[in-house]
């Protein structure tokens, strides 16, 4: 039986994606500000934070999917 994508992308997943998108937008804004000021350390640090947030969101979406499908 096929998986219902609408079931996986329910309330908690949509809220998680929205919060992650807002955080990433804010971090990208700060990253470009620090790039204009030529602060390489902060640009690299913020880029790493964006990656960590993306990894955390992916892990949370996997756990939500597993809870919904019982795997």
Secondary structure, DSSP 8 states (H G I E B T S, - for coil): ----HHHHTSHHHHHHHHHHHHHHHHHHHHHHHHHHTT-HHHHHHHHHHHHHHHHHHHHHHHHHHHHHHT-
